Amino acid sequence: MGSNLLRRGTPWLRTTAVAAATAMLVAACGGGSKQNSAAEAEDKGPLVIASWGAYFSAATKKNLVEPFTKETGIQVQIVDAPGKYVANLQSQQKAGKMQWDLLDSTSGPDAYILADQKLVEPLPADLKKQFESVLSKGSVVDFGFTFSNLGYVIACRTDKVKECPPDAKSFFDKSIPGRRQSVATSPLINLSMAEMASGVSPKDLKTHEINLDRAFAKLKEIKPEMKVWWQSGDQMEQAYRNGEVEMGIAYSGRAFSLNDKGTPMKVVWTDGIYNPGFWQVVKGSQHTKAAFKFLEWVANHPEAQAGWAKDTGYSVPNPKAFDYMADDLKTKQVDWPANREQLASLNYEWYVKNQAEVNKRWQEFLRG
């Protein structure tokens, strides 16, 4: 507006315009503008992170949030919402008020659902490029980067079985005796394991469209041997400890933890499934700039990621984080190269398109 007045106006208008422009320049350079102060205050948060609670949230606070705040001055709060990211964000969107800014380790299927429903922000192009330069290959996607990565693996009580199935096909082979368990809350994991047992190559799973009839038929073959369909990691561990099962599909970190605590376990990486979590910025956040700054800080601090991995047992995406880990920790991580190359990745895009049918048939399978 000022430039138009200078071109078209009277001398009085020109003088007024120059004065106004000068005042605006002074304010922009720190002249006490209330708008500028408000913008700065907004950049300082507080950011609200939705996390998984208990030791998980504690590890995020200790290793990521506290040093980030100390370095940047941006305040951060953590709220616990384990397994409820999608439902809560959908409710917040309906209410027209987004209460969260960041999601800590959204599970793989949920992360893709949130992206499909446009409930999370895409990464700015320059930031995505930066993340790709410092994080492991494949860990950066359009809507965030992987974190809290784990493996769904075959794990056996070595004191209870003569043979631990060496791959998915063997796990589905009833001639190998042993009471089994698997995860109840993730049909995609079970269906993908069934497809590998039917001959689909682990390398092809990422783009493979699951044949539901074949996969469910394979699951029905082994269902009589499935004594536990676990709902949580605690339940999974308890089933091994109390002897309900001798083998099963388990969280890799939990299986190693059982072994460390006295329950002798064998972990089979072959035909395991890589299950990433994702850091994501919530669409409609009032602190988007600060939220992306937090992601940038996390990505570029491998020592902080290593501390987080030590406290949780879950894996992290910066390869340099391994430099800060003891050997007995890093070799158990799913992002450790020797482990990662044995794990299959899932076709989340297919699941997003077919989730209604998949979930319906899965519940029918569990009830039947």
BAZARO-521329 format. One line per 10 residues: number of its first residue (from 1); their letters; for each residue z, y, x of N, C-alpha, C, CB. Coordinates in steps of 0.02 Angstrom, whole numbers, m for minus. Each point is the difference from the previous one (the first is absolute). Glycine has a CB too. Layout:
N
NUM	a	Z Y X Z Y X Z Y X Z Y X ~ ... $
# end
This chain:
368
1	mgsnllrrgt	0 m60 41 0 60 m41 0 62 43 60 m61 m90 ~ m21 64 143 4 58 44 m67 17 30 117 m29 25 ~ m156 m21 m4 m65 13 31 m48 31 m50 18 m95 78 ~ m15 75 m142 m42 30 m51 17 73 m9 m11 m110 m58 ~ 75 127 57 20 70 m7 m24 41 58 100 m36 m65 ~ m97 9 125 m23 38 58 m74 13 m3 91 m51 67 ~ m128 6 m97 m72 11 m5 m19 46 m57 m17 m113 50 ~ 53 108 m107 m23 33 m61 44 60 m21 m46 m109 m34 ~ 107 115 57 48 46 m30 m3 71 27 70 m97 m18 ~ m28 137 m12 8 70 19 42 4 63 m11 38 m120 $
11	pwlrttavaa	15 20 154 43 7 59 72 m20 m15 m74 92 40 ~ 101 m71 m100 69 m18 m15 8 m76 m5 14 109 m62 ~ m63 m141 31 2 m72 m6 m6 m33 68 m49 8 m114 ~ 6 22 158 m8 m29 66 66 3 38 m121 33 1 ~ 156 24 m6 64 8 35 51 m50 m27 m23 121 19 ~ 25 m128 m85 46 m47 m31 m15 m71 21 12 77 m98 ~ m75 m94 100 m20 m68 19 20 m15 72 m95 6 m81 ~ 84 42 126 19 m10 70 74 m12 6 m95 73 37 ~ 134 m33 m73 73 m8 2 21 m69 m26 14 124 m16 ~ m47 m145 m39 16 m65 m28 m18 m56 48 m18 46 m115 $
21	atamlvaacg	m40 m39 146 m21 m51 47 47 m4 60 m118 16 m37 ~ 140 44 60 47 1 56 66 m34 m18 m52 106 40 ~ 75 m92 m101 63 m31 m22 m6 m76 m4 27 103 m64 ~ m85 m126 40 m11 m72 m4 m1 m31 69 m65 16 m106 ~ 34 19 156 m3 m26 67 69 m4 31 m114 48 12 ~ 155 3 m23 68 m1 25 40 m58 m29 m4 125 14 ~ m5 m135 m80 36 m54 m33 m21 m68 28 10 69 m103 ~ m75 m76 115 m25 m63 26 26 m14 70 m101 13 m70 ~ 117 39 107 25 m8 68 75 m3 3 m100 60 41 ~ 132 m68 m98 73 m8 0 37 61 m24 m13 m79 92 $
31	ggskqnsaae	m19 117 m134 30 62 m24 48 m9 m56 m100 56 36 ~ 122 m118 m50 53 m9 m51 m26 m17 m68 67 78 64 ~ m130 m101 m70 m27 m17 m65 41 m56 m32 m113 35 38 ~ 133 m26 m101 38 m51 m36 m43 m62 m10 67 88 m58 ~ m134 m78 47 m44 m57 m10 m3 m41 63 m66 65 m83 ~ 61 m32 141 m3 m36 63 64 m38 13 m78 86 44 ~ 135 m56 m59 64 m34 9 5 m61 m45 53 109 31 ~ m78 m102 m92 2 m56 m47 m42 m58 26 18 80 m95 ~ m76 m63 124 m44 m53 26 34 m37 57 m100 67 m33 ~ 134 m27 77 35 m32 55 56 m45 m25 m28 98 72 $
41	aedkgplvia	64 m74 m123 55 m40 m28 m26 m64 m29 65 104 m23 ~ m123 m100 m11 m29 m60 m30 m18 m50 54 m44 68 m96 ~ 19 m45 152 m19 m45 54 61 m36 29 m96 75 26 ~ 155 m49 m38 61 m32 25 29 m50 m50 23 103 66 ~ m61 m118 m118 22 m51 m47 48 27 m53 m14 m84 90 ~ 59 42 m115 12 m68 25 m53 m50 m24 121 27 2 ~ m143 m69 44 m42 m56 m18 42 m54 m32 m80 27 93 ~ 53 m60 m143 34 m56 m32 m40 m63 13 50 76 m91 ~ m20 m124 124 m31 m63 16 27 m55 m45 m17 36 120 ~ m27 m72 m153 21 m60 m37 m1 m59 48 m46 45 m109 $
51	swgayfsaat	101 m82 111 6 m55 47 29 m62 m35 15 82 95 ~ 0 m133 m55 18 m66 m26 74 m13 m3 m107 m39 44 ~ 148 85 m22 72 m8 m6 31 m39 57 m15 6 m121 ~ 83 m9 120 40 m40 46 m19 14 73 11 m89 m88 ~ m16 35 128 m13 8 72 m68 32 13 72 m100 21 ~ m120 89 m68 m67 27 8 2 77 0 m48 m103 m57 ~ 78 132 6 6 73 m3 42 26 58 m11 m5 m125 ~ 62 m33 143 43 22 56 m40 4 65 99 m53 m57 ~ m144 4 68 m41 0 60 m49 59 0 10 m124 6 ~ m39 139 m64 m46 57 m5 37 65 14 m69 m62 m84 $
61	kknlvepftk	129 68 57 40 61 11 17 8 74 47 m9 m116 ~ m22 m44 146 24 3 69 m57 11 50 94 m76 m32 ~ m147 38 25 m53 0 51 m56 50 m11 27 m118 16 ~ m38 137 m79 m57 44 m16 22 67 m26 m67 m101 m24 ~ 108 101 m29 17 62 m34 43 46 44 m7 m61 m108 ~ 61 35 135 46 43 38 m33 32 61 93 m72 m39 ~ m130 34 81 m33 33 56 m56 47 m21 29 m98 68 ~ m63 82 m123 m53 45 m25 31 66 m21 m69 m98 m38 ~ 123 96 0 32 61 m23 27 40 59 30 m55 m107 ~ m1 22 155 27 34 59 m55 37 38 89 m87 9 $
71	etgiqvqivd	m148 56 m6 m55 30 38 m36 55 m39 m14 m109 59 ~ 7 100 m125 m42 46 m39 39 47 m45 m86 m87 3 ~ 148 70 m19 39 40 m47 m16 m14 m72 4 86 86 ~ m50 m132 m99 m19 m18 m68 52 m48 m27 m123 17 24 ~ 153 m1 m80 52 m41 m30 m31 m58 m39 76 100 m6 ~ m42 m157 6 m25 m60 m32 56 m35 m38 m88 m13 89 ~ 72 m8 m150 46 m40 m40 m32 m68 m13 50 104 m54 ~ m9 m156 48 m25 m67 m15 29 m23 m66 m12 m27 123 ~ m31 2 m167 23 m30 m63 m21 m73 1 m7 110 m64 ~ 48 m153 37 m15 m72 0 m35 m20 m65 100 m21 73 $
81	apgkyvanlq	m158 m11 m65 m39 m23 m58 m36 m64 17 m14 119 m41 ~ 50 m171 61 m32 m61 25 m46 m33 m52 98 m17 73 ~ m161 9 m53 m49 m34 m43 m21 38 m61 49 m102 41 ~ m32 166 m46 m13 38 m62 m44 61 11 109 m40 m42 ~ m146 41 96 m40 59 16 m53 15 m53 19 m23 120 ~ m57 m28 m140 m55 11 m47 26 24 m67 m67 m88 58 ~ 115 53 m87 26 18 m66 31 70 1 22 m121 m24 ~ 15 136 77 33 66 3 m51 56 7 100 m54 51 ~ m150 45 m9 m50 53 8 m41 9 m63 m5 m25 121 ~ m9 m29 m156 m36 6 m64 42 41 m49 m58 m110 20 $
91	sqqkagkmqw	123 97 m22 44 38 m45 4 73 20 66 m104 m21 ~ m61 116 85 3 69 24 m64 38 m17 77 m36 93 ~ m133 2 m86 m64 33 m16 m3 16 m75 m56 m61 95 ~ 78 15 m137 m1 12 m72 45 59 m19 m22 m121 m19 ~ 78 126 54 47 55 m13 m24 66 29 92 m83 m1 ~ m143 80 43 m28 61 30 44 29 55 m54 22 m107 ~ 97 m64 136 45 24 52 10 m55 51 58 79 m80 ~ m90 m70 139 6 m50 53 65 14 39 m127 m13 8 ~ 170 m36 m7 66 8 31 2 m23 72 49 m14 m112 ~ m99 m24 133 m2 m26 69 m57 32 39 49 m108 m40 $
101	dlldstsgpd	m41 106 106 m52 26 44 m32 m54 43 61 108 2 ~ m22 m159 16 m23 m52 44 23 m69 m24 1 81 96 ~ m41 m132 m81 18 m68 m16 7 m39 65 m61 5 m111 ~ 118 m35 120 16 m37 61 m20 m73 m10 96 78 26 ~ m150 m98 9 m20 m70 2 m17 m30 m68 72 m11 100 ~ m119 43 m135 m25 m28 m63 m32 m67 13 m19 115 m47 ~ 36 m166 8 m30 m66 10 m76 4 m8 106 m56 m42 ~ m142 10 77 m73 3 1 m33 7 m68 7 m67 100 ~ 5 20 m147 m33 7 m66 17 65 m35 3 m124 m9 ~ 61 144 11 20 62 m34 m33 61 32 109 m54 m31 $
111	ayiladqklv	m116 53 97 m31 57 34 m71 11 m24 72 m22 100 ~ m109 m32 m108 m69 6 m23 m4 18 m74 m33 m84 86 ~ 81 61 m125 2 20 m71 14 75 m5 41 m115 m33 ~ 6 140 72 16 72 m2 m60 41 22 120 m26 23 ~ m156 3 27 m60 36 22 m53 m1 m54 26 m29 119 ~ m35 m28 m151 m50 m6 m53 17 45 m59 m22 m117 35 ~ 86 126 m50 22 43 m55 8 72 21 57 m98 m50 ~ m74 112 113 3 69 27 71 29 m5 m121 16 m32 ~ 169 m57 46 70 23 1 24 16 70 20 m69 m101 ~ m63 59 151 17 17 69 m57 41 29 71 m104 13 $
121	eplpadlkkq	m54 144 38 m48 44 31 m43 m38 51 78 96 m16 ~ m143 m80 20 m40 m26 55 20 35 65 m96 m27 m79 ~ 87 m6 135 14 32 64 m52 54 14 54 m106 43 ~ m34 164 m18 m49 48 25 m41 m32 55 76 97 m30 ~ m140 m80 35 m45 m33 47 24 5 72 m93 24 m78 ~ 117 35 97 22 8 70 62 m41 14 m49 115 1 ~ 94 m120 m49 61 m39 10 m17 m75 2 68 89 m58 ~ m113 m111 16 m20 m70 1 m30 m18 68 m21 3 m124 ~ m20 41 150 m30 m12 65 53 m4 54 m104 59 m37 ~ 154 m16 33 55 m2 49 38 m65 m4 9 124 m7 $
131	fesvlskgsv	7 m146 m55 37 m62 m10 m40 m59 29 54 48 m104 ~ m119 m48 93 m42 m55 25 0 m4 76 m71 11 m102 ~ 83 46 134 0 2 73 65 m25 31 m78 96 m7 ~ 133 m96 m32 64 m20 29 29 m64 m31 22 120 23 ~ m45 m140 m82 27 m59 m33 m47 m59 9 59 73 m83 ~ m35 m133 69 m39 m60 11 m61 m3 m46 104 m59 36 ~ m154 24 m13 m63 m6 m38 13 m29 m69 m64 m14 107 ~ 37 46 m158 6 m24 m68 63 23 m36 m65 m96 36 ~ 109 132 m1 63 20 m32 m5 64 m40 59 m57 93 ~ m115 94 m84 m9 64 m34 m51 m9 m56 28 64 105 $
141	vdfgftfsnl	m10 m42 m165 m45 m2 m57 m6 71 m28 31 m120 m27 ~ m69 129 m25 m12 67 m26 63 34 m26 m115 m37 m29 ~ 165 m3 8 58 29 m32 65 m7 40 m55 m25 m107 ~ 51 5 170 61 m5 40 m8 m48 57 66 27 m100 ~ m10 m50 128 m4 m50 53 55 m52 m10 m47 85 80 ~ 35 m144 m52 45 m56 m10 68 11 33 m99 m75 m7 ~ 150 46 m23 68 4 27 41 m53 m35 m10 125 26 ~ 60 m151 8 40 m54 m29 m43 m60 m14 79 83 m50 ~ m117 m104 100 m47 m54 m9 35 m67 11 m95 74 37 ~ 77 m123 m77 30 m66 6 m52 m54 m12 111 45 m37 $
151	gyviacrtdk	m92 m107 51 m45 m55 m13 29 m48 m50 m45 11 115 ~ 4 m34 m161 17 m57 m42 m23 m62 38 m10 66 m111 ~ 57 m106 134 m16 m56 44 30 m65 m26 m5 79 97 ~ m21 m134 m73 31 m65 m13 61 m6 46 m111 m53 m34 ~ 168 37 6 62 m7 39 37 m62 m22 8 125 16 ~ 19 m162 31 32 m65 m15 68 m6 34 m113 m52 m11 ~ 158 16 m22 63 m21 30 m15 m58 49 67 35 m104 ~ m61 m22 168 m19 m51 49 48 m59 1 m51 90 67 ~ 111 m81 m93 48 m56 m2 m8 m42 m63 78 69 67 ~ m124 m49 m112 m8 m35 m63 m69 m31 m9 83 79 m48 $
161	vkecppdaks	m131 m60 88 m68 m27 m9 m24 m31 66 m25 86 m89 ~ m14 m139 82 m31 m31 59 m61 39 22 43 m112 m36 ~ m77 143 m14 m61 37 15 m1 64 m40 m61 m107 24 ~ 48 162 10 m9 64 m35 m75 11 m8 108 48 48 ~ m132 m35 m109 m72 9 m10 m29 52 47 16 m31 m120 ~ m68 14 157 m28 47 50 m48 52 m27 14 m91 80 ~ m32 86 m144 m47 48 m29 5 m4 m77 m78 m11 101 ~ 40 53 m135 3 4 m73 m22 m66 m33 m22 123 8 ~ m30 m154 18 m24 m62 m29 55 m53 1 m117 28 36 ~ 154 m31 19 53 m50 7 59 17 m45 m36 m22 117 $
171	ffdksipgrr	49 87 m126 56 20 m43 m12 m23 m72 21 99 74 ~ m84 m100 m95 m18 m22 m68 m11 m75 m5 m50 112 m18 ~ 61 m147 73 m10 m73 2 66 m34 m17 m92 11 86 ~ 94 m43 m144 63 m32 m22 19 m61 41 m26 41 m114 ~ m21 m65 155 17 m57 43 47 20 57 m110 m51 m28 ~ 115 116 40 50 24 48 63 15 m40 m88 50 80 ~ 140 m90 m73 58 6 m44 42 62 15 2 m123 m10 ~ 29 149 m41 45 57 8 2 43 m63 m23 m1 123 ~ 83 18 m143 7 45 m56 m19 70 23 92 m71 m52 ~ m132 104 10 m31 63 20 24 59 m42 m100 m65 37 $
181	qsvatsplin	85 126 m12 12 61 m38 m55 51 17 125 m22 m2 ~ m132 70 m43 m47 55 13 23 61 m41 m96 m81 23 ~ 62 136 m10 19 64 m31 m25 4 m72 m3 55 113 ~ 48 m35 m158 m18 4 m71 m33 67 m17 94 m76 m26 ~ m80 127 65 m19 68 m19 m68 22 26 120 25 m2 ~ m156 m69 37 m65 20 28 m52 m54 m13 59 67 89 ~ m93 m63 m146 m53 m49 m13 m55 1 52 25 11 m121 ~ m40 48 147 m55 6 49 14 m42 62 m25 115 m43 ~ 88 m117 65 17 m42 58 m13 m73 m14 87 84 34 ~ m62 m108 m90 m8 m71 m18 m73 m19 m11 114 3 m51 $
191	lsmaemasgv	m150 39 16 m70 m14 m13 m41 m1 65 12 52 m113 ~ 5 m7 158 m36 3 64 17 m61 43 0 125 m5 ~ 63 m146 5 18 m62 36 m38 m59 m29 114 47 26 ~ m118 m50 m92 m36 m55 m33 m74 0 18 82 5 m94 ~ m111 54 100 m71 4 18 m10 m25 72 m15 97 m79 ~ 61 m79 124 m6 m26 69 7 m76 1 46 108 45 ~ 0 m133 m87 9 m73 m5 m63 m34 m27 123 17 m17 ~ m163 21 m20 m63 m27 m28 m59 9 46 44 25 m112 ~ m32 5 171 m54 5 49 m25 70 15 m31 m109 m38 ~ 57 160 5 m20 69 16 29 20 67 m6 30 m123 $
201	spkdlkthei	m35 m3 167 22 19 66 48 60 m4 m108 m43 49 ~ 162 42 m10 46 57 0 m35 66 17 91 m77 34 ~ m142 73 8 m37 61 19 m39 30 m58 m8 m46 116 ~ m7 4 m166 m40 24 m57 42 27 m58 m86 m83 34 ~ 151 72 m32 41 18 m57 m2 74 m17 74 m94 29 ~ m82 136 22 2 73 m12 m55 23 m46 50 13 112 ~ m106 m48 m113 m56 19 m44 m14 m54 m52 m49 66 94 ~ 88 m119 m95 m12 m56 m44 24 15 m72 11 m78 98 ~ m53 62 m147 20 6 m69 27 m68 m23 m87 90 m22 ~ 150 m92 6 34 m63 m14 m29 m34 m61 104 47 51 $
211	nldrafaklk	m116 m111 m44 m21 m42 m56 64 m22 m36 m107 m41 59 ~ 123 75 m114 64 m11 m32 8 m72 m26 0 120 m31 ~ m52 m148 3 6 m68 m26 16 m49 57 m81 28 m92 ~ 46 m21 147 12 m45 57 69 11 29 m123 0 24 ~ 143 64 m16 64 15 31 58 m25 m42 m51 100 54 ~ 48 m90 m119 54 m23 m43 2 m77 m4 m9 106 m67 ~ m49 m137 71 m2 m73 0 34 m27 63 m107 1 m66 ~ 96 32 122 32 m20 62 75 10 m3 m104 29 63 ~ 126 27 m93 72 13 m8 33 m52 m45 m22 122 18 ~ m14 m143 m69 28 m50 m46 11 m67 35 m57 57 m96 $
221	eikpemkvww	15 m72 145 8 m62 38 67 m3 36 m125 m5 14 ~ 146 61 13 61 1 41 61 23 m39 m71 22 98 ~ 61 1 m160 56 27 m38 59 m48 m8 m84 68 m61 ~ 74 m134 52 58 m45 m6 45 1 62 m69 m72 m74 ~ 40 89 132 40 3 62 34 67 9 m79 m82 51 ~ 61 131 m92 29 67 5 66 3 m38 m116 51 10 ~ 170 m53 25 66 m2 m31 29 70 m11 18 m111 54 ~ m43 160 m17 26 69 m7 m59 48 2 110 m32 55 ~ m110 76 m105 m45 58 2 45 61 10 m90 m54 m77 ~ 93 78 139 50 50 16 m21 71 m20 36 m73 94 $
231	qsgdqmeqay	15 111 m115 m11 68 m22 19 52 53 22 m39 m116 ~ 14 17 167 22 47 52 8 m37 66 59 72 m86 ~ m57 m34 140 11 m30 65 67 m35 6 m73 88 48 ~ 124 m60 m80 66 m32 1 m2 m69 m33 54 114 m3 ~ m89 m118 m54 m5 m64 m35 m39 m50 42 5 59 m110 ~ m57 m35 143 m40 m44 43 43 m30 56 m102 68 m26 ~ 141 m24 59 43 m24 53 52 m51 m25 m16 110 59 ~ 45 m95 m117 52 m43 m27 m28 m70 m16 57 101 m47 ~ m119 m104 23 m30 m65 m16 m7 m43 62 m61 53 m96 ~ 45 m22 153 m3 m37 63 71 m21 22 m105 62 33 $
241	rngevemgia	151 m16 m36 67 m13 26 36 m55 m39 6 118 37 ~ m11 m116 m103 38 m49 m40 m37 m66 m11 54 97 m56 ~ m114 m103 85 m35 m64 m3 m41 m11 m63 89 m43 69 ~ m100 95 m109 m42 m8 m59 m72 m18 20 72 81 m63 ~ m94 m54 119 m68 m12 24 2 m13 75 m49 73 m91 ~ m4 m106 115 m8 m12 71 m56 42 31 43 m115 m18 ~ m88 138 m24 m57 39 25 m23 48 m54 m36 m95 76 ~ m3 145 m56 m23 48 m50 m41 56 30 99 m28 m67 ~ m122 72 23 m32 62 19 56 53 4 m113 m31 m55 ~ 121 60 114 58 43 12 m20 64 35 72 m102 7 $
251	ysgrafslnd	m29 152 m13 m7 59 42 11 m20 73 39 77 m95 ~ m83 m57 139 6 m20 71 66 24 30 m124 4 10 ~ 141 59 m21 61 27 29 62 m34 m25 m57 108 12 ~ 58 m125 m76 58 m35 m29 6 m70 28 m13 67 m105 ~ m43 m100 116 2 m67 28 29 1 71 m99 m32 m70 ~ 77 80 110 27 6 68 75 17 m3 m113 37 43 ~ 132 5 m91 71 18 m6 42 m61 m17 m34 115 m38 ~ 9 m158 m7 35 m61 m16 12 m42 63 m51 1 m115 ~ m1 m7 156 6 m39 61 52 30 47 m120 m35 m13 ~ 118 101 19 48 34 45 72 m9 m23 m89 83 27 $
261	kgtpmkvvwt	97 m93 m93 68 m6 m28 22 m73 m8 m19 109 m58 ~ m20 m156 84 24 m68 1 m35 m50 m45 104 50 27 ~ m151 m28 m68 m40 m47 m41 m64 m13 38 50 41 m110 ~ m59 m100 139 m58 m12 44 m66 2 m38 73 m70 73 ~ m116 117 m53 m62 12 m36 m60 0 48 63 67 m85 ~ m119 m89 58 m64 7 35 m45 46 m41 12 m115 52 ~ m43 163 m18 m46 47 m33 m71 m17 21 89 91 m3 ~ m133 m99 m45 m71 m16 13 m41 62 m16 18 m124 m27 ~ m48 154 78 m40 60 m10 m70 m17 m28 63 55 93 ~ m89 m114 m76 m67 m19 m22 m5 2 m77 m13 m72 103 $
271	dgiynpgfwq	m39 104 m128 m12 7 m72 55 41 m35 m60 m110 2 ~ 99 147 37 46 46 m32 m38 60 m27 92 m38 77 ~ m58 79 m116 m32 58 m31 35 63 22 m34 m68 m99 ~ m6 115 124 26 65 22 13 43 m61 m63 m8 109 ~ 125 32 m115 18 40 m58 27 68 22 27 m105 m65 ~ m69 156 61 22 66 22 37 39 m53 m97 0 76 ~ 141 44 m53 24 54 m42 m39 62 20 117 m52 m13 ~ m111 106 m25 m37 61 17 44 62 m10 m107 m57 m33 ~ 104 103 82 25 67 m11 m52 38 m41 69 m1 108 ~ m47 34 m162 m46 37 m43 31 66 m22 m50 m108 m40 $
281	vvkgsqhtka	8 158 31 21 65 m26 m17 2 m74 m19 57 112 ~ 68 m38 m152 m8 1 m73 m45 57 m23 114 m51 m11 ~ m161 35 m33 m43 51 m30 42 46 m44 m100 m79 3 ~ 92 143 7 39 48 m39 65 20 33 m51 m48 m100 ~ 62 24 161 59 20 38 1 76 10 2 m112 58 ~ 57 141 m62 7 72 12 4 16 74 58 11 m110 ~ m57 m64 151 8 10 72 m51 m42 38 123 24 m15 ~ m185 m20 m6 m52 m43 29 m8 12 74 m58 0 m109 ~ 57 63 130 m9 15 71 56 m30 42 m60 106 m32 ~ 121 m98 9 57 m27 37 m1 m76 m1 67 102 m28 $
291	afkflewvan	m89 m131 m28 m3 m73 m5 m50 m29 50 30 8 m122 ~ m88 24 129 m48 m24 49 26 11 71 m93 24 m80 ~ 132 29 89 30 11 66 49 m56 17 m12 123 m16 ~ 48 m148 m35 44 m57 11 m40 m62 21 81 47 m85 ~ m135 m62 50 m42 m56 18 m26 6 71 m31 m14 m120 ~ 11 74 138 m26 12 68 55 m13 52 m81 85 m45 ~ 142 m64 29 56 m11 46 13 m75 8 51 110 m34 ~ m49 m146 m21 13 m72 4 m54 m36 40 58 6 m112 ~ m121 10 100 m55 m33 34 3 10 75 m69 14 m102 ~ 92 44 123 m2 17 71 66 m10 37 m87 81 m30 $
301	hpeaqagwak	134 m117 m1 64 m13 33 12 m76 3 46 111 m40 ~ m78 m145 88 7 m73 4 72 m22 14 m117 m5 40 ~ 156 46 m5 69 m20 14 41 0 m64 m10 47 115 ~ m5 m1 m161 34 1 m65 m21 m61 m42 6 126 4 ~ m70 m143 m1 m24 m59 m36 34 m63 27 m111 57 m21 ~ 119 m61 87 32 m59 30 72 m6 m23 m75 11 100 ~ 111 44 m103 69 m1 m24 4 m23 m72 28 91 79 ~ m76 m67 m120 m2 m21 m70 m14 m75 m5 m41 115 m33 ~ m5 m140 73 m16 m72 m1 60 m41 21 m120 26 25 ~ 156 m3 24 60 m36 22 52 m5 m55 m22 38 117 $
311	dtgysvpnpk	30 16 m156 51 2 m52 m20 m39 m63 35 110 44 ~ m100 m120 m55 m23 m32 m62 m31 m69 11 m19 113 m45 ~ m10 m124 104 m37 m62 12 m72 4 m22 105 m60 m14 ~ m126 115 m16 m69 8 m21 m41 33 55 37 9 m120 ~ m103 m17 115 m44 23 53 m28 70 m14 m30 m119 23 ~ 6 151 30 m23 70 m3 m68 6 33 120 41 1 ~ m157 14 m16 m71 2 19 m18 29 68 m17 8 m118 ~ 63 28 150 m19 30 64 8 m52 56 36 115 m40 ~ m91 m134 73 5 m52 52 50 17 56 m117 m29 m25 ~ 126 93 38 47 20 53 72 m14 m19 m80 88 34 $
321	afdymaddlk	93 m101 m98 69 m16 m21 24 m64 35 m20 56 m111 ~ m26 m101 128 20 m61 33 30 13 68 m89 m60 m61 ~ 71 116 92 28 17 66 75 14 m5 m110 47 34 ~ 135 m34 m93 71 17 m11 38 m58 m31 m32 120 m13 ~ 1 m179 8 32 m58 m31 14 m53 52 m58 25 m108 ~ 113 m61 97 15 m59 40 m51 m55 m16 123 30 4 ~ m134 m75 44 m51 m53 m10 14 m43 m61 m16 m1 122 ~ 79 m15 m134 15 m44 m57 m9 35 m67 80 m60 72 ~ m87 126 m72 m15 36 m62 m75 8 m9 109 60 9 ~ m143 m36 43 m71 16 m9 m43 m61 m13 17 98 74 $
331	tkqvdwpanr	1 m155 m46 m41 m60 m10 8 m30 m70 8 m22 122 ~ 41 47 m160 9 m22 m69 m33 47 m51 108 m53 36 ~ m137 107 m12 m29 50 m44 m71 m20 m20 70 89 54 ~ m88 m75 m116 m67 m19 m24 m54 41 34 49 m33 m109 ~ m33 92 134 m51 41 35 m5 m18 74 22 91 m82 ~ 20 m136 106 m9 m25 68 m68 m36 2 127 m12 20 ~ m171 30 27 m70 m24 m3 m8 m75 m9 m27 95 72 ~ 68 m135 m37 m7 m73 m6 16 m25 m70 29 m9 121 ~ 14 45 m157 17 m19 m68 m52 28 m49 122 m2 30 ~ m139 65 m20 m45 34 m48 m67 m36 m7 55 107 28 $
341	eqlaslnyew	m80 m134 27 m66 m31 m2 m1 m65 m41 m24 51 111 ~ 83 m79 m125 4 m61 m38 10 12 m75 46 m55 101 ~ m34 118 m120 17 16 m68 m60 26 m39 117 25 37 ~ m123 m47 m99 m54 23 m43 20 66 m34 m37 m119 m19 ~ m13 160 4 10 61 m40 m27 m12 m70 m7 74 103 ~ 34 m37 m151 m16 m13 m70 m50 50 m29 113 m49 m13 ~ m146 28 m40 m49 42 m34 36 39 m56 m94 m82 26 ~ 125 138 m6 38 39 m49 m44 34 m51 86 17 87 ~ m146 2 m66 m46 32 m47 m17 m47 m58 m47 70 94 ~ 36 m134 m77 m13 m50 m53 60 m6 m46 m77 m62 77 $
351	yvknqaevnk	137 61 m48 60 m7 m41 8 59 m48 54 m66 93 ~ m66 127 m70 6 58 m43 m45 m6 m61 29 71 100 ~ m90 m95 m89 m48 m7 m55 18 m57 m48 m87 46 75 ~ 122 m96 m50 12 m60 m39 74 m13 m14 m103 m46 49 ~ 145 96 m37 72 m12 m3 24 m21 m69 13 83 90 ~ m43 m58 m143 23 m18 m67 m8 m75 m12 m30 115 m42 ~ m30 m141 57 m12 m71 m9 42 m42 48 m116 27 m39 ~ 120 m5 101 38 m37 50 73 m6 m20 m78 40 89 ~ 108 16 m108 71 0 m17 13 m41 m63 11 113 53 ~ m56 m110 m102 8 m38 m61 m1 m76 14 m54 94 m65 $
361	rwqeflrg	4 m114 103 m6 m71 16 56 m25 45 m124 11 m12 ~ 148 34 55 56 m19 44 63 m13 m40 m51 69 92 ~ 65 m26 m140 60 m11 m41 m7 m63 m42 19 124 m4 ~ m78 m138 m20 m12 m62 m37 10 m60 45 m82 59 m75 ~ 61 m54 137 9 m54 48 74 m13 14 m111 29 51 ~ 149 24 m40 71 m9 14 37 m30 m60 m5 98 79 ~ m14 m78 m140 33 m26 m60 m21 m71 m16 8 117 m43 ~ m69 m136 61 m27 m64 m21 28 m60 37 m101 61 m28 $
# end
